[in-house]
C-alpha cells in the first residue's frame, strides 16, 4: 500500500505507467481531453435563435443530446441544465424549432467559469452559444474560463485557439473494452470529466 506522502511524490508519468500496467486498458492518443483555461473569448454574432433552456424546449434538447451520445441521457441532461448556479442555452434554427446545439456554464469552487457540455452542429453555432453563455451568465466569476475539449475534434481545437485559451492539462482516455462511439465532431465542450462516457 502506498502512503499518502509517497503517493503525492509520484510523478505523472509514473502514475500513468502504474495505471496502465495494472488495468487491461488501451490508450487512444487522439482522444485525449484538453482542459483549457483563460479569460479571453472571441465575440461574433450569428442569425440564430439562442434561448435559455426551459421545460418547453427540454425534450428537444434531450433528443439532440441522445443523437450525439447514441443513447438517452434524460436525467443527466435535465439535472445539468437546471442545476443551481448554472445557466443553460439552446440554439434553435429560426422558424424550424430544430435544435442545433446547446451548452451550460456554471462557476466552480475556485470562482472560475466552467463550460460543459457544449454541443453543436457546427463550430460557428458552438461559438455563438459560448459567446451568449459568457455574456448572459448571471453569476460571479474571477475571469477564468475552463472548458474540456477532445483533441480528435479539429474544429473544437481551432475554437479554443481562436479564444486564446491555454492548455492546462491533458487527460488520456482509457477504454477497458471498446471505444465509445459518439458524434465527436459535435462535441465542443465535454459534459464533465468524471461523468462523461468519452
N, C-alpha and C positions, 0 to 999 in steps of 0.2 A: 504494500500500500504506500502511496506517495503522500507525505505530509504536505500541508498547505504551503509552507515556506519553500519546499523543494519544487512543488508544482508551479509556484509563481516564478521560479528561476528558469524553468524550461523555456527554451526558445520556440518560436512559432514553427520553425522547420522541424524541430524535434517532435513537437506535438503532432504535426501532420504525418510524420513517419509513424509515430506511435499509433495514431488512429487508423492509418492505412494498414499497418501490419496486423492489427487485432480485429479488423472487421472485413467482411467479404465485399468491399466497396470498389467501385471503379470511379475514377475522376474524369469529368468532362471539362477540359481546359477552356472550351469555347462556351461554357455555360456557367462561368463564374458570376457572382453578383458583385457589382461595384458599388460601394457605399460612398456617395458623393456629398460634399458639403461646401457651401459658400453663401454669401449674402447677395450676390448679383443675379439678376434674371433679365431676359430679353422680353420686350413688350411689343407684341404685334397683334392686330385685331383681324378676325375673320367675320364673314357674314354667316353666322351660325347662332342658333338659339341655345344659350347655355343657362340653365336654371338650377336652383337648389333642388336636391332630391327630396321629394315628398312622397306620401303614400300613393298618390295618383300615378306617379311615374315609376315607382319602385318595381312592379312586376316586369316592366320592360328592361330595367337595369339588371335585374336578376337573370333574365333571358340572355342579355348581352354578355354578362359575366360567364354564364354557362357555355355560350358559344366559344369563348376563349379558353376556358378550362377543360371543356369536354364533359362536364358533369354539373349538376345543380348544387349551388352553394347558397341557397336561400337564406339560411340562418346567418352565415358569415357575412353576407352582403347586407342583410337587414341590420344586423348589430353594428357593423363597422360604419355604415352610412348614417346611423342615428346615434353614434357614440357621443357621450357628453364631452364637451370641449373640442368637438371636431366640426368640420364643415365639408359638405359633400356636394359636388356639382355634376350634372349630366349634360352632355352635348346632344342636341336633337336637331336633325335636319329640318329646316323651315318647311312647314306645310305637310311633311310626311309623318311626323311623330316617330321616326325611326331613330333609335339610339345609335350614336356613332362614337361614343366614348363616355367615360366617367372617371372621376377622381375624388380623393379625400385628402384632407390636410388636418393636422392637429398639432398642438405643441407638446413636446415631451418634457421629461422631468428636468432637463438642463435648460429649458426655455427656448430651444430651437424649434423650427417648424419641421415636422415630419410628414412627407408626402407619400401616400400609398393607400390603396392602389392608384395607378394612373394608367388606364387602358383606353386606347383609341384606334380607330381605323387607319389613321394617317398621322404623321408627325405634326402637321400644321394644326390638326384638331387637338392633339395632346398639348401642344404649346399654348393654344388658346385656353384650354381648361386650366392649365397650370398658371397662366397669367391671371386668370379670373380668381383662382383659388388664393393666390398671393394678395390680390387687390381687395378681395371681399372677406378674407378671414377675420372674424370679429375678435379673436383673442390677441394676447400679447406675445411677443417673441423677442429674442435677443438679436435678431437679424441673421441668424444662421439657418441654412436650409439643408435638410438631409433627405436624400432620395436614393433608393437602391435600384439599379438597372441591371439587366442581363446583357453581358457583352456580346451575345450572339445576335442582338437586335442592333444593327448598324445605325438605324435611324435614331434610336434612343441614345446611342453613344454620341451621335452628332448633336443631338439636342442638349445633352449635358455639357458638351464642349462649347456650344453656342451660348449657353447660360453661364459659362465660365465657372463651372463647378469643379472643385478639386476632388481627385480620387482619394478617399480617406483610407480605405482598406479593400482588399479583395477577399471574398468568401467563396471558396471552392464548393461546388455542389457534388455530393456523392450519392450514388444510387446503389441499392443493395441488389435489385433485380434488373428491371428495365428502366430506361429513361422515361420520364413523364412526358406525355405528348400534349402540347398546348400550342396555341397560336402566338408564338413568341414575338412575331412581327407586330402584334398589337399591344405588347406589354412595354410600357414606357416607364413604369414605376412599380416595383414589387408591392404586393399587399403587405407582407410582413416577413422579416427574415425567418421567424420561428414558426409561422403558421401557414406558409405558402407551400404548395406541393412541388414547386420548381425553384 
